[in-house]
């Protein structure tokens, strides 16, 4: 296990971690080890996330209060939406301050806490051009290196993955905001991930850019987008179809293509249950004791770095890092291929991606006819009653 720290600082941090995990339903066994609850349902998973969500909102309270007034009117009241006039527009956030502010505020509406991404990032707003209101957001970032469900699905070797993982991105936030979520706006947002415009933005941004670590330059080919779900299989991603011929009830089943595939499940390891301030305290503690892991593995500051840091801290304060990083919550893993030959490309069999041709406007028109209009007929009264004051975050902050 290595060196164990018995100082008061270490003991206090140890007790704080134990207390937090017991409050989540972890069980203290006779051998002194903690283990996650045997049965974890969706309500239990929400408890894990609620604690972190509260921490994030409180940590960003000052920013939220300062900027809320500038962005709240970009959210629609129910009577702002005319179903027949809905006209989705993909907006690249890039470096425009007002877009960044709106994007960030929207992420705080998610009950499942949203990371800020790391490494490469591409962020989009989906606006309704008919009323200039926000429909939803897309956030793409670097994928994790080790993910068995993905690697088995693609079928690549370790060397192939090292060479071509760069040509994939992971959606760290993906969905619609109220009240467009009532209209299955999440399906619209998820479908737009696969549009031509996003892969072309990727090419423009990363074509022939030199990688910081390897020094390699690569073609700007984005061939696959992936994501994880927090609560099992996703109704938003399941049965999400598109056909370039437009929606026709007579021919849709024959011609349509599924956009997102449920590939498998994550392993149940991670650190999100320690992210309600505890992870930051662990990092601060390792800084205080001069642990070299802080600087040695800091590049990119992604999940792999954080996992190593947390495991190292747990071991230093005499807790079993491997056990406590197993929370048992297996997330659904999904993939959205952008090419017909994404596996061949990622395995190095071909260097030419065979892209699907999917303009954002065509996708939006299809999703509107296939999902949004039929849904609107079932939620008319609830939609009209929606008031943006119900999502004003500051009213729930102390």
N, C-alpha and C positions, 0 to 999 in steps of 0.2 A: 504493500500500500504506500510505502514511502514515508517521509517525515510527517508526523502528526503534531499539530500545534495545539497546546493546552493552555494558551493564554486566555485571559478573560474575554478579549475581543472575539476569539475563535469560539469559545463556549457560548457566548451570547448569540452569535450568528447561528451556531448549531441548533440551539434551542428555538430560535425564531423559525428556522426552516422546518424543524420537526413539528412545531405548533401549527404552522401553515398547512403542512401536508395532512396532519390529523384532521384539520377542519375540512379538508377536501374528501375525507372518508378513507384515507390510508389507515392501515391496521398495524399496530405495534405488536410484532410477534414475540414469542418467548425468548428467541435468541437476540432480541434487541433490534432486529432489522425491520424496516418499514416496507410494506408492500401495498400496491394500489388496491382499491376495492375490487372484489371478485366480479361484481355485476356493474357495468357502466352503461346506463341508458342515456337518451338524449338530454333529459333534464339534468342528469349528473354532469354531463359534458358542459352544459350551459353554466353550471355553478363554477366549474374551473375557469371559464372564460369571463364570467361576470366580474370576478375579483380583479382580473387584469384590466378589463375595460374601465372599471371605476378608477383604477390607478392611472391609466392613460389620460382620462378626462381631467382628473385632479392635477396631474403633472402639467397639463397644457391649458389649465383654467385661464391664465392671464391672456394667452394668445387667443383662445376662443372668445372671450369677452371683448377683446379689442377688435376682432375681425368679423364677428358674427353679423353686425349691422350692415357690413359691406356686401355680404353674400346671401343673406337669408331670402332676399327677393328673387334670387335665381331659382328658388324652389317653387313649385307650382301649388296653388290652391286647387281643389278639385274643379272649381268652376272656371279655372284658367285653361282647361284642356278641352279642346274640340276634337273628338276621336277621328273624324274624317280628315282633319287638317294636320294631324301629327306628321311631322317631317324631320326625321332624325338627321343630325349633322355631326360628323366626327371631327373633333377639335383636338389638335396636338397641343398638349400643355407647354412643352418645351420650356422656355425661360420667361414667359409672360407672367408677370407677378399676379395679375388678377385671376388668371387660370390656375396658377399654383395654389392660391389662397382658397379658391372654390373647391379644388380637388382635395386639399388637405381637410377642409371642414367636412366635406362629404364623407371622408373615411371615418370620422368620429361617430357617424350615425350607425355604423355596423356594430351589432351586438357582439359579434366575434371580432376581437381586436385585429386591426390591420397593421402589418409591419410597414415600414417606409421603403422597403426594397433595399437592395445593395448591389454594388457593381454596376453593370449596365442597367439603365432604366428607361422605359418608354411609358409615358402616361397620356391618357386621353379622357376628354369629357365627351359625352354624347348629349348634345343639346337638341331641343325641339325648336326648329327654326320658326314654327308657326307662332310661338309665344316667347321665345328666348329663355325657356326654362330648362333646368337640368333633368335629363332622363336617367343617366347613370355614369359610371366611371370604369375605366380599364387601367390597370397598373401592371406592367410587365417588367420582369427583372431576371437576373441570372438564375439558372436552375441549380438545385443542389447536386453535388457530385455523386453521392452514393444513394441510389434509390432502386431497390431490387425490382419492384413492379415495373418500372419504366425500362430498366435494363433488360429484363427478361422479354418484354414486349418487343423491343427493338431488335434484340438478338446480337448486339455488338460485343466485340471483345474489349478488354480494358484499354488497349492501345487505340482502337477505333473511337471509343468514347472520349479518350483524352484529346484526340484530334478533332472530333466533330460535335461534341456537346455544345460548343460555341454557337452552333447553328440552330439552337433551340432557346426558347425563353419560357419562363414560368409566370403565370398570372397570379400575383400576390393579392390583388383585389379585382373583383369582377362582379358587377351587378347593378341593379337599378335602385334609385332612391325613391322614397314616397313622394307622390302617390303613384308614380309610374310603375312601381313594383306590383301594384294591384292589377295592372294591365298586362302582366307577364313581360314587363319591360326588361327583366333579367335575361330572358331568352333573346331579346333583341341585342342587348349588350354582349352576351356570350357569342352570338353569331358574328358580330362585327369584328371580333378578334381574328376571324379568318379572312377578312377582306383584303383586296389587293393593296389598298392604301397603306395598311400597317406594314406589310412586308416590304413595300417600296420605301417607306420611311426608314425601315431597318437598313435596307441596302444603302440609302443615301447617307445614313449616319455612320455606318460601320464598314462600308466597302473599303478594303485595303488598309484599314487601320491596324497599326502594330499593337499586338497584345503586350501588356506591361510586363508580365512574368516571362512568357516564352519568347517574346520578340517576333512571333510569327505574324504575317499578314494573311488575311483570309478574304475570300469572296463574301459579299454581303448577302448571303442566302439564308433567310429564315424559313425553315421547313416544318417546324413543329412547335406548337404551344401547348403547355401542360398546366395543370392546376390540381390542388388538393381541396377536398371539402372537409368542413369541420364536423358535420353531423351525418355521417354515413353517405348513402347515395344521394345525388342531387336531382331534385325535380326540375331545376332550372336547366341542367345540362342533358338530362335524359330525354330521349325522343325529340331531339332538336334537329330539324331537317331543313334542307334548302334544295331548290332546283333552279337552275339558271333560266328556265322557261317561264318562271312566274307561277303563282299558285293557281292551280286548277283542280277542282275536286275530282274530276274524272281521270286525270292523268298523274296526279301528285304521287300516289303510292308507287307507281311504276317508275317515275323519273327521279324521285327525290334521293338525296344523299344525306346520311347522318353526319353531323359536323363534329360532335364530341363523342368519344368512346370511353366507357368505363373500363379501365385497364386492370385494376386490382386495388390493393390496399397497402397503405404504409405499414411499417412494422410495429408502431406503437411506442417508439422511442422519440424523445425530444425534450425540449426545455420550456415549453409554453406555460406549464403549470408552475414554473419558478420565475415567471416574468413579471409578476405584480410588484416590482421593486426589489425583489430578492436577488435577481440576477445582477442588477446594478450594485447592490451591496456586496455581492461576492466579488465582482470585479474590483470594487474599491478596496476590499480587504486584501486581495492579491497585490494590488498596487502598494498598500501600506507595508506588506511584509516583503516587498521586493521580489515577488515570484517572477522569474524570467519568461514564463509562458505568456505574460501579458503582451510583451513586445515581440517575442519570437514568432508568434502565430497570428499577428494582428492584421496582416494584409487582407484588405477587402472587408473585414469585420462582418463576414457573412455567418450563416448558421453553423458551419463547421467550426469556425473559430470560437464562437460562443459556447458550443457544446464542449469543446476541449477545455475551455477556461472553467466552465461550471463543474465538469467532472474533476478537474484538478483541485478546485476549491473544496468540493465535498470530501475528497480524500484527505486533504490537509486538516480538515476539522473533524476527522474520524467518522465520516458518513460514507456509505457505500455508493459511490458515484454511478456505477453501472446499474444498480438496483433502482436508485431514485430517478434516474433519467428514463426509466421504463414507466410510462403512465398508463399503458394498455389501451389507449384510444387509437384505433386504427382508422385513418382517414381514407376516404375514397380518392383514388387517383385517376385522373382523366387526361386524355390527350386529344388535341385537335390537329390533325395533319393538314398542312397547307399545300402539299404536293401529292401526286399519285404514287410517287416512288420515294417517299420520305425514308423508309427503312433502308432501301438500297443506297440512298445518298448518305445517310448517317453511318452506314457500315463501309463506306468507301468504295462501293461497287460501281457507282457512277459519280461524276462530278457535275452533272447537269440536272437540276431539279425540274420536274415536270409539274408546274404549278396549276392548280385549279384557277380558273378565271372568275373572280367573285367581286365585282365592284360593290362598294358600300351602299350605293343607292339601290342596286338591284336586291341586295340582301335585305335592306330595310323595307322595301316594297313587299317582298315575299313574307317577311315576318309579320308585318302589319296585317296583311290579308289572312295569313294562316293562323296567327295566334292572338294578336291584339284586338282586332275588331270583334271576333267571337267572344273573347273574354269580357270586353267592355259591356256587352249586352247583359252579362250576368252580375256585374258589379256597379251598375249605373248609380244607384242611390248612395252606396258607400263611397264611391268616388266623389260625387258632388258634395258630400258632407266634409271632405277632408280639408283641414285648416293647417297651414304651415306652422302655426304657433305650437302645434303638438310635437313638432320635431326640433323646436328651438332648444339647443343643448344647454345654454346658460341657465335656464330655469331649474335644472336639476343639479346644478353645482352649488356646493355650500358657500 
